[in-house]
Structures are given as structure tokens and as C-alpha cells.
Amino acid sequence: MSLRIDALTIDAADADRLGRFWAAALGWTVEIDDDEDTLVIPPEGTGVQLLPLNVPEAKVAQNSMHFDLSTTSVEDQ
């Protein structure tokens, strides 16, 4: 099975605001997907996108992050 990283997902209290902050800081672009999520898109071919997501819990430490992965095929094991 071949995996690739699609996005670095970041927990946020205000995902749109966080996404727009990082887009401005990095010089990347913002897109809103079909689920109304804010995607921070790097210049073509330079890396993975950032995906801030709203979470209901108040922040008590650093923002939690995880990779969103995708595959073109899933093989039975």
C-alpha cells in the first residue's frame, strides 16, 4: 500500500482565523473546501497543505496536530 501525506491537521478554536494567519505568514493561499473547512495551500509542488479544524475543547496546551493520509490503493492483508 502506498501512502502519502495530504495535510497537517491542526486543532483550533477558530480554524478560519488560524488558517488565514498561516497563509499570510507563509505566503500561501487559502481555499474553502466542500465541507466549509479552511485549507492552507502551499505553492505548487512544495509540500503538504495545512488543515486547521475547529474543536470544542478549550486550549490548555499546545495545539494538537496529526497527519491526514491518503492512498490510491488498499491491499488486503
N, C-alpha and C positions, 0 to 999 in steps of 0.2 A: 504494500500500500504506500502510495506517495502522498505525503502531507506537505502543505505549505501554510505559512502564517499569513492570514488575511488582514488581521488588525490587532492592535494592542488595545484592549478594552480597559477603561478606567472608571471606577465608581465615582459618582459626583452628586452633589446636592443640586447643581444647576448645570446639566450636561451641555446645553447650548452655549452658555456663557464660557464654560471651561474650554469647549471646542473652539470657539471664536478667539479666545485668548491664545491658545496654542497655534492656531492658524496664523494669527498676526505675528506671534513671536518667531515662528519658523519660516514665514513667507509662503505657507501652503494655502490651499483653497478649502472652503467649506462647502459641503453638499448635504442636503437633507434627503434621506432615503425614503422608501415607501412606507416605512414604519414610523416616520417622523423623527428618526434618530439623526443626530448631527455627526457627520463623518468629516474628519480632517484628512485631506488627501495630499500626499507628497507630490512633487514634480514627477513626471512620467519616468517610471523605472528606477526610482531611487530608494524605495523602501516600502514598509507596510503603513497602512493608514491607522490613524488614532480613532477610537470609538468611545467617547465619553457616554456613560449611561447613568440615568437618574436612579438613585437608590433611596429608599425611605428612611434608612438609619442615619442618625446624626454622625458626623465625622468625629472620631475620638483619637485617631492616629493618622498615619499617612494613608493616602488613597490606595485602595486595593486595586490590583491590576491582574489581568490574565490575557493569554493569547487566544484569539479566535482562529481556529484551524479549518482548513478545507481540504478535500481530496477529490480527485477526478474518478477514483475507483475504490471500491471497498471489496477486499477479497475475503472469502470465508476462511476461517482459521481451522 
